[in-house]
Amino acid sequence: MTDKPEKPEKGEKSGWTGKAALAGAAIGSAALAAALLYASRRKEQAKKPTSPPSRPEDAPETD
């Protein structure tokens, strides 16, 4: 009559903690992937040569 509650085996998480850890890892890896994409896109834009704005020869007179 002394039933012990079942404990998870070694290395196995019980209840919501395992699911929370898995969700946290998924969110973290998605955030890391987004950061890498953002950084590579900014790096590509920085490498593009920018030409100075062209000045028209016959610019209208303005005050």
C-alpha positions as CSV (number, residue, x, y, z in Angstrom):
1,M,0.0,0.0,0.0
2,T,3.0,2.3,-0.2
3,D,2.8,3.3,-3.8
4,K,5.5,5.7,-4.8
5,P,4.8,8.2,-7.5
6,E,6.5,7.4,-10.8
7,K,9.6,9.4,-11.4
8,P,11.0,10.0,-14.8
9,E,14.0,8.0,-15.7
10,K,17.4,9.6,-15.6
11,G,17.9,12.1,-18.4
12,E,14.1,12.3,-19.0
13,K,12.3,15.5,-18.1
14,S,8.9,15.4,-16.6
15,G,5.8,17.5,-17.4
16,W,6.1,20.9,-18.9
17,T,9.7,21.5,-18.2
18,G,10.9,19.4,-21.1
19,K,8.5,21.0,-23.5
20,A,9.5,24.5,-22.2
21,A,13.1,23.7,-22.7
22,L,12.4,22.5,-26.3
23,A,10.4,25.6,-27.0
24,G,13.1,27.8,-25.6
25,A,15.7,26.1,-27.8
26,A,13.5,26.5,-30.9
27,I,12.9,30.2,-30.2
28,G,16.6,30.8,-29.5
29,S,17.7,29.1,-32.7
30,A,15.1,31.0,-34.7
31,A,16.4,34.3,-33.2
32,L,20.0,33.4,-34.0
33,A,19.1,32.6,-37.6
34,A,17.2,35.9,-38.0
35,A,20.2,37.8,-36.5
36,L,22.6,36.2,-39.0
37,L,20.3,36.9,-41.9
38,Y,20.0,40.6,-40.8
39,A,23.8,41.0,-40.4
40,S,24.6,39.4,-43.8
41,R,22.0,41.6,-45.5
42,R,23.5,44.8,-43.9
43,K,27.0,43.7,-44.9
44,E,25.9,43.2,-48.5
45,Q,24.4,46.7,-48.6
46,A,27.5,48.2,-47.1
47,K,29.7,46.7,-49.9
48,K,27.6,48.3,-52.7
49,P,29.3,51.3,-54.1
50,T,27.2,54.4,-53.8
51,S,27.5,57.0,-56.5
52,P,27.3,60.7,-55.6
53,P,24.0,62.3,-56.6
54,S,24.2,63.7,-60.1
55,R,23.8,67.4,-60.5
56,P,21.8,68.5,-63.5
57,E,23.5,71.0,-65.8
58,D,20.4,73.0,-66.3
59,A,19.1,73.2,-62.7
60,P,16.1,75.5,-62.2
61,E,16.7,78.7,-60.2
62,T,15.0,78.5,-56.8
63,D,14.9,80.9,-53.9
